[in-house]
Every structure is written in C-alpha cells, then in structure tokens.
Amino acid sequence: MTPKHPSESLTTLTDLVLPSETNPLNNLFGGELLARMDRAASIAARRHSRRIVVTASVNHVAFNRAIPLGSVVTVEAKVSRAFKSSMEIYIDIWVEDRESGNKTKANEAIYTFVAVDDTGRPVEVPQIVPETELEKQRFDAALRRKQLSLVLAGKMNPHDATELKALFF
C-alpha cells in the first residue's frame, strides 16, 4: 500500500453560524460544532483510506473560544497518523473576523476513525508521511496519544509504552 501525505486528506468546511444553531448566549452550540468536526474528519479519513470509515473515538476537544452568531466558521481536518486500520484526524477550527477577514484559531479536536469493508470489518489503511514541521509534530504525538489510550484502557502494559515513557525518563 502506497503511503500518503496528510495534505492529500485535507478537508475544509466553511459555514455560517445561524440562529437555530446557537445557545441562549448566541454562541454556536458545542454539539453543533462537534457534528461539523465529525463530518470534516469523516471526509478526511475517507480521502486517506478510500474506504468506508466510522468514528471510533473523540480523543480530545478544546472549546477555547466561543463562536458567536453570524460568524463564518472554517473546520480543517486532515489525517495526522495512520495505524493498521485506524487513523487519527487532527481538526482545527477557525473563526473569521467580520470586519478584517482575518482568521483566528478558536478550537481544536482529535478524532479517531477506522476504515471498514462492506461488512463492517476493519481493513488496512495507507501509512502517513508527514511533510511540514507541524505535521511531523502531530504525527509523533499521535503515537504517544495512542499508547496512553491503550494503557488507560488496560490494553497495553505501561512498560511497553516506549514512546510515552520517553516523555518521563
């Protein structure tokens, strides 16, 4: 299977925050943003694997900045690392300033998707070859996050989590 670059999975969704999508403070509902992130991540995972993909987990979500009514929101997702059948998708959320047009990072998230066949069984996906410095950082960190998740779930012995241990010793 030929490895791919993260840029090949880049997915950008841009939309407007409408009144029906806001809370009593006139900010975008967190659940609405989660749905937008899930859609973008799904497309990125499918672009990478060219298979049916399913959301396996939402590993991290940071709601760092409220997104007000009327904002233009851009969700950027791309595969940061591929394992056997799973892919970590890193998502950046940008809000465009109404006056200047400048974009500010508002939130971020990390999802995991698994590629499956028509019967729902996991299938192998191409590996990732990061190109930019940020892609390399996210690629390296993805293995540590996976090891931490496996250790916490009792599926990996902490002594075997070499990448994770390297942070502390």
N, C-alpha and C positions, 0 to 999 in steps of 0.2 A: 504494500500500500504506500503510495507516494505521500510524504509529509507535506503539510500545507503551512502557509504563513497566517498569522492572526488577521492580517488585513483582508484576507480572502473571505472571512466570515463577517466582516464589519457590517453592522445593520444600524441604520439611523432612522428613527421615527420622530417626526416633529408634529406637534399638535397644539391646539389652543385649549386653555382651561375654561370650561363652560360652567354656568351657574349650577346645573344639576350635578356637577362633579365636586362641589365644594362643601365644606363643613360650615357650622354657624359663624366661624371667623372669616369666612370667604377665602379659605385656602383649600387647595386640592386635597381630597380625601387620601389618606395613606393607602387604603385598599385600591383606589383607582390607580395610583402610581405603581403599586405592586403589579396590577394587571398589565399595565403598559410595559413594565420591565419584563414580565414573563413572556409577553408576545415578542418583544425585541430579542430576548435571549433565545427563544424558541427558533426564530428565524436564523439567528447566528449559528446555533447548533446544527440546524438542518443544512445550512450552506456549507458548514465544515464537513459534516458526515455524509450528506446526500442521502440520508435515511429518515425514517420516522423517528421523532425524538419525543421524549417525555421528561417532564420536570421531576428530578429525583429529590432535590432539596433546595431550600433557600438558605444559604450558608451565612449570609451577612447582609443586613440592610442598615444604612445610616440615613436617617431623616435629619440632615444637618440644617436645612433651611426650608422654611415654609414657601410654598409656591402659590402666589395669590391668583385670584380670579382674573381672567383676561390675559394671563401670562402665556407666552409661547415657550413650550417645553420641548426639549430635544433629548431623546433617550438613545444613547450609543452603546451598543453591545458587541463584543467580539470574544471569541474563544481565547482564553489565556493559557490553557493547557489541556491536553487530551491524555487520557489514561487508556485502559484497554477498551472499554465501551462507553466510558463516561467522559464528559467534557465540562471543565469549569468555564463559566461565562462571566466576564467582568463587565459591569454596567456602570456607565457614568451618566448622570442626569444634569442637564444644563438648562438654565433659565435665561432667556434673552431680555435685556433691559429694553423697555418700551420706547425710551427716548433715544438712547445712543445705539441700540442694536448690539451692544457688547454682551457676550455670553459669560455667565458665571456658573461655576460648578455648584450645584445645590445639594446633590445626594449621590450615593453610590450603592452598589449592591453586588453580591456574588451569588450566582445560581449554579447548580449542577444539573446537567441533563444527561440522559442515557439514550443512546441510539438503539433502536429495536427493529426486528424484522416484522413481517406482516402478522405474525402470531404473538408478538409482544416479547419475544426473547431477545436479550441483549446481543448486539453484534459489534465487531471491532470497528474502530474509527481510525482515521489517519492521525499520525502524531503532529505536533506543532513545532515549527522552527521560528522562534521569535526573532524579530529584526531590530526593533528600536530598543533603546535603553529601558523605557517603561515596560515594553512587552517582556523583556528579559527579567525585570524585577518581578512582574506579576507571574511569569512562568515559574521562577524559582520559589516564590512564596506559595504557589498553588500546591506544591508537593508537601510543604510544611503544614498547610491547612488540611490537606487530605490525611496526613499522618495523625494530626491532632484529633480529627474527627473519628478516625478508626480507633485510636487509643481510648477516647472518651466513650465510644460505643462498645468497648471490650472486644473489638475485632483485631486488635494489634497489641502485642506486648510492648510496653513503653521502651524496653531495652532495644527493640528492633526499629524504633523510630529515629533513625540516624540523622536525618535532616533536622528534625525537631530538637534532638539532643544537642546538635551543633550550636544552637542558639544559646545554650546554657553552659556548655563546657568547652 
